[in-house]
Each structure stands twice: as structure tokens, then as C-alpha cells.
Amino acid sequence: MAADLIRSPAVRLLHARQDHAICLRLAASYRVRLAAGETDQREAHAWALGLARRWRLTAAELSQSHPPPA
């Protein structure tokens, strides 16, 4: 991605962590709706959890390739 070439590794890591947190909050909101009986939200909940997992793995990869400053 062209945007990845412009952003520094530290910024990419920050954005991956932020996106992971956003997806977790989204999944939690779908879970609340599921608990309230809105079963049509099951697919959206699974989608948000899948994205959260992807961003968590991306953040883990980025944090290994970019150690924190000493």
C-alpha cells in the first residue's frame, strides 16, 4: 500500500492498535445487541471479531519488527 510507505513503523503500530481497540468496541456493541435478542447481529459480531484478530496479529508483527526506543 502506498500509504504504508509514507507512515513510519511506529505510526503504523499505533494505528493497528487503535483499529484493534475500535473493532473490539464494535464487537462488544454487537454482543450487547445479540444478548438483547437481535440475532441478526450474529454475522456482524463475527465480522468485527475477525477484524479485531487481524489487527491484533498485525500489531504483534509490527511490534516485533519495531522494538521500543531504549
C-alpha positions in Angstrom: 0.0 0.0 0.0 1.3 3.4 -0.9 0.1 4.9 2.5 2.2 2.3 4.4 5.3 3.5 2.6 4.7 7.0 3.9 3.9 6.2 7.5 6.6 5.4 9.9 6.6 1.9 11.6 5.7 3.5 14.9 2.7 5.2 13.4 1.6 2.0 11.7 1.9 0.2 15.0 -0.2 2.9 16.8 -2.9 2.8 14.1 -3.0 -1.0 14.2 -3.5 -0.9 18.0 -6.2 1.8 17.6 -8.0 -0.2 14.9 -7.9 -3.3 17.1 -9.5 -1.4 20.0 -12.2 0.1 17.7 -13.1 -3.4 16.4 -13.3 -4.8 20.0 -15.7 -2.0 21.0 -17.7 -2.7 17.8 -17.8 -6.4 18.6 -18.9 -5.6 22.2 -21.8 -3.5 20.9 -22.9 -6.3 18.6 -22.7 -8.7 21.6 -25.0 -6.5 23.6 -27.5 -6.4 20.8 -27.2 -10.2 20.5 -27.9 -10.5 24.2 -31.0 -8.3 23.7 -32.4 -10.8 21.2 -31.2 -9.2 17.9 -30.0 -12.5 16.4 -29.5 -10.8 13.0 -26.4 -9.2 14.5 -24.5 -12.5 14.8 -22.7 -12.2 11.5 -21.7 -8.6 12.2 -20.4 -9.7 15.6 -18.3 -12.4 14.0 -17.0 -10.0 11.3 -15.9 -7.4 14.0 -14.2 -10.1 16.0 -12.4 -11.3 12.9 -11.1 -7.8 12.2 -10.0 -7.4 15.8 -8.0 -10.6 15.5 -6.4 -9.4 12.3 -5.4 -6.1 13.8 -4.1 -7.8 16.9 -1.8 -10.0 14.7 -0.8 -7.0 12.6 0.1 -5.1 15.8 2.1 -8.1 17.1 4.1 -8.3 13.9 4.8 -4.6 13.9 5.8 -4.5 17.5 8.3 -7.3 16.9 9.8 -5.6 13.8 10.0 -2.2 15.6 11.3 -2.5 19.2 10.5 0.4 21.5 13.2 3.1 21.9 15.7 2.4 24.7 
